[in-house]
Amino acid sequence: MKSNWNYPTTMWVGKDRVNDLSIACKTLNINKPLLVTDSGLAKSKIVTDAINNLKDNGILVELYSNVVGNPTGANVTEGADYYNKNSCDGVIAFGGGSGLDVGKAIAFMSGQTLSIWDFEDVGDNWTKANSEKIAPIIAVPTTAGTGSETGRASVILNEETGVKNIIFHPKFLPSIVILDPILTVGLPPKITAATGMDALAHNLEAYCAPGYHPMADGIALEGIRIINDWLLEAVKNGSNIEARQNMLTAASMGSTAFQKGLGAIHSLSHPVNALNNIHHGLSNAIFMPYVLTFNKDVIEKKIIKICDYLEFQDRSFNGFVNWILDLRKKLDMPHKLSEVIDEKNFDLNRLSKMALADPSTGGNPKKLTENDMKIMYQHSMTGELFK
């Protein structure tokens, strides 16, 4: 089944929709796009086929693929310079979260004179940008996790500070998104699992974030249901197109919903990702039960509503946490941070300071202190959940 959606942006959904890339370019008056992806994906058949399809349809496409797993400011600066040098007029952000984030940031920075760090998502920094110089963006996700295709920001590592910064502008939201499940079929089970848990973290934290946003709550709740129904199948049977399509949908829903807020799962993850190069979805999966149990007294009623919606047999807070633990076990994921990070590289004080400063902290259901961050990190290292 193929569908066209118009929320939160134009979205072309279904098998083989990647073949409509040239139509997307023409729709946005893009004649010479820069296709941005990571170096590994650049050599893959799905990218070479997409480039050949564009060329066959009269689109002069350039390729930038110097993108790393936790993308850096240098990636963006180099890509923006390449974009301008080759007189490109739009960006196709193609890949997982790193490719999408860098692609969006290149489209943004190609027309700016200030440093990328001047546009960190703090206060009204985004108003400093020259909005007329932001290039049109087409997003083509190849993983079902970050949901960056429906987001208005990019997460970029500042190499000098070692901090992951969220760079925001409303025009970061791509003009056209292509959700083609065929592009995710080749994802290995472990990456499918980690990106799926990232999508779950987005939906879950958005739903638990304080504040009044019923639309975000509704999207997040349904996103959690879809993940419950389809993540294990996508991991076990990667060729199941229906499972792949549903996980792509849930990822986009998570990013749409988290405009309401995220929380400590993400604020604990970002420093670990930046300093230890651990996959973001994997770290989110590890931190999830610790953050849930830490916040229990203020989110219990919301969690029970999730249990009701998912029709769990045990419709209690502990029942939900047990579902998370069981899901991670079935996905063969670690329970403790100490299983993926060497204790000699575990700088508790530095991590805690960075986590508290992370913008995601503001969406946590409880107001947090640096000591709270230390306690949650310590629990995640030992594997002991909060009572």
N, C-alpha and C positions, 0 to 999 in steps of 0.2 A: 504494500500500500504506500502511495506517495501522498504527501500533504503539504500545503503551504500555510504556515502560521504567521501571525502578525503581532505576536507578543513574546518578549518585550521588544523585539525588532523583527524584521522580515526573516523568516526561517523556512528553508526548503528541506523537507524531511522525507527520507525514504531511500530505498536501495538504488544505487547507481546515480544518485543526484549529483555526485561529483562531476559527472559528465556535463553538467549545466554551468560549470565555472565560466565558460566564455560568455554565456548568456548573462550571468551575474556581472561580469566586467562591463559588457555593453550597456546593461541597465544602469550602471553607475558612471557611465562615460569614462571608464578606465581603458586606455589604449596600450599602456605599457606598465603592467603591474610588477612589483617586486614580490616574488614568492619567498616567504620567510619560513624556514624550518630548521631542524637540527641536522647535524652532519650525518648521523646514522640514517635518518629518514630520507635525506636527500638522495641516497643511493638506492632507495627502495623502488619497487615497481609502481607503487601507488603514486609516488611523486613524479617519476619519469613519465608515467602514463598521463598524469594531469598536465604536465608541461607540454607534452606532445599534442595533447588534445587542444590546449590553448593555441599553440602555434598553428595547428591545422585549421583553426577557426579565425586566423588572422590577428591573434593577440600576441604582441611582442613581449614576451615575459623574461624577466631577469631573475636570478636565483641568489639568495643570501642564506647560507647555512652554518655560519659560525656561531651556533647557539649551544650553550651548555645546559646541563640538567637543572642547576639553580642559576638562572640567567643573571648576568652582571650588567652594570652600567656600561662597561666597555663594549659588550655585545650590541647594545642599543646605539651607542655613539658610532661605532664602526658601520652598523647597518644603515643608519641615517645618512652617513657620509656616502655610502655606496648608492643609496637611493637617489640622492641629489646628483652625484657624479654621472649616473646613467639616465638622468632626466625621467625618472619614473613618475607616474601620476596616480598611484594607488597601491595598496598592499593586500596580498593574499596571505593571511596568517594560517599556516598549515602545520598541524601536528598536535602534540600534547600541550600541557600547560606552558612549558618553556617556549615553544615555538609561537604559541598564541600570544603570550605576554610580551615577548620581544617584538613580534610583528605589530601589535597594537602600539607599542611604545615607539617603534620606528616611524610609523605613520604619524604619530603625534610630534615626535622630536624633529622630524625632517623640516619642519617650518618654524621652529622655535630658536630664540637666541639665548635664552637663559639655560642654566644647567638643568638636567633632568631632576636633580634633588631639590630644586626650587619648587617643584610641583608635587612634593610629598603630600599625602592626604591628611593635611592638618589645616584646620580653619578654612579659609577661602583661598588657599594657595592656587587652586585651579583657575581662578579668575585672572591670574597673571599671564595666562597663555594667550597667544594669538589664535583665536578659534577659527579664523578664516584660512589659516595655513595648515590645518589638520587634514591629512589625506584620507580619502575614503577607504574603508576596510571591509574585506570579505574574510570570514573566519570559517575554517574547515577543521574541526577537531578530529583527531585520530585516536584519542583515548576518551574514556567516559569517566571523568573525575573532576577536574578543576572547574569546569563550566565557564572558563574564561571567555568563551564565545558569546556569553550573554552578560558579561561583566563590564563595568565602566572603569576598570583599574587594571594595572599590571603590578606584579610583585617582582621587584628587581633588587639584586644584591649590590650594596655599595661596598666595593672591595676595600676601600680605605678604612671604613668603620667596622666592617664585618657584619653589618646589620641589613636585614631585608626590609626595604622600604616599599610602601604601597603608593604608587603613583596614580593619581586620579584626575580624570576629566570626563564630563558627560559624553564627549565625542569619542571616547575610547570604545564605546559600545559599537560593535561592527554594524554596518548597514545591511549586510546580508550574511546569514549563517547557513551553512550546508551541513545537515546532520545525515550522513550516509553510513549505515551500519557496516557496509562492506569494508570500509577503511579501518575498522577495529577488529576484524576477524583474525588477523595475524598476531594480535597482542598475546604475549605469553600469559599463562595463568596467573603468575605472581604479580605481573603488572596490572592485569585485569582486576585482581583482588585489591591491590593497593589503591588504584584509582577509584575503584568502587567504594572503598571505605572513605576516601576523600569526599566523594559525592554524599555519602551518608553523613559525614561530619558537617558539611555545609547545610544540609537540610535540617539536621538535628539541632545545631547551634542556632540557626535562624529561628526555628520554632521556639526554642527556649529563651531566646533573647528577650529582655524586657521591652516594654513599649507597646503601643497600639498600632498594629498593621495586620488586620485580618486577611488581606490578600496574600501577604507573604506567608502567614501561618497556614493558609489553605494549600498553597503551592508546596510548602515544606512537608506538610503532613502527607500529601499524596506522593511526593518524592520518596519519602521513607517507605511507604507501602510498595512502590514499584521496586525499590532496591531489595526489600524483603522477598518479593516474589521472583526476582530475576537475577540477582547478583550471583548466587551459587550456580545457577544454570549457565550463566555467561562464563564463569570460571571453568566449570566441568566440561562444557560443550561449547567451545569458542566459535564453532561454525553455525550456531543457532542464531539466525538473523533476527528473529523476534526478540531474543534476549539481548542481543547487542543493541538493537534499536531502543529498547526500553531503558537500558542503562545510559545511553547517550541522552535520552530524554530526561532521565532523573538528574543527570549531571547538570544539564542546562537549567533545570528547575531549581537546583540548589543554589546556583549562582544568582538566579533571578530573585530567590527568596532572601538571600543574605544581605540584601541592601538594608534589611531590618537590623542586622548585626551578626557578629560571630561570637567568639568567646575564648575561654582559656585553652581549649583544645588547640586552637590555632596560635594563640600567643605563646604557648609552650613549644609548639612545633617549629615556628619560624626561626628562633635562635639555634635550635638543634640542626635544622636544615642548613643554615648559613655556616655554622662552625664545624659541622661534622659530615656534611654532604649526604644526609640520610633522606631517602625518598619521602616527600611531603605526605603522601597518602599513608605510608607505613607508619610514620611518626604520629599522625592523627589517630590511626587505629590503636596504637599503643596507649596514647594519653586518654582516649575516650572514656573508659570506665572509671579512671581516677578522677577526672573532671566531673563526671556525672555524680559520683558518690560524694565528692566534695561539696557540690551544689544541691544535694538532696533536699535539704529543708526548704528551699525556695522553688524547686522545679518539680517536686513530687506529683502535684496535681496535673501538671502538663504532661508528664511522662505517662501517667495513668490514662490520660486521654489518647495518647499514642497507642497504648496497649488495647484500648477499646476499639480504636479505628482499625487496628491490624487484627482484631479478633483473637488475641492471644488467649491461651487457656489460663495462664497466670497473669491476670491483669493488675499487677502491682509494680511498684518501683523496682523491687528486687527481681521480679520476673523480667522486666525490661533489661536490667543490667546482665542478667543471666543469658538473655538472648544475644546481647553484644558479645559476651565471653564465648558463647557457643559458636556464634558466627565466626569470630576470629579463629577459633580452634579448627573449624571446618575449612577455613581458608589457609590453615597452616601458618598463622601469623604469631609473632612473639607476644608474650604477655608483659615482659619487662623491658624497659629502656636499656638495662644493663646487658641484654642479649644482643644489642646492635651497636652499642657504644662502649668503648674502652673507658674504664673508670679514670685512667690517667688523663684522658681528654675531656673529662667531665668537670668543668669549672662551674660549680654551683652558684657562686656569687655573680659571676659574669652572666650566666644564663638567666638567672632570676631578674637581674636588672634589665636585661634586654627584653625578657618576656613581659615585664610590667610596662615597659615603654611601648610595646607593640600596640598598634591601633585596635587590634581585635579584642584586647583586654576590656575596652570600653563597653563591649556588648555582652560581657559575662553577667549572668543573673545576680551575682554577688559582687559588691565592690571589693577589689583585690588590693593586697599589699605585697611588697617584695617578699615578706616572710611567707605569705600564702603561696607564692610561686615556688619558694624553696621547699616548702612542705610537699607540694604536689610533685615536684621533681624527685624528691627523696622517695616518696611512695612509689612512683613509677619505676625507680631503680630497684626497689626491693620487691615489688609485686604485691604490696599490701594495700587493699582497697580501704577507703574510709568507711567507718562504721556508721 
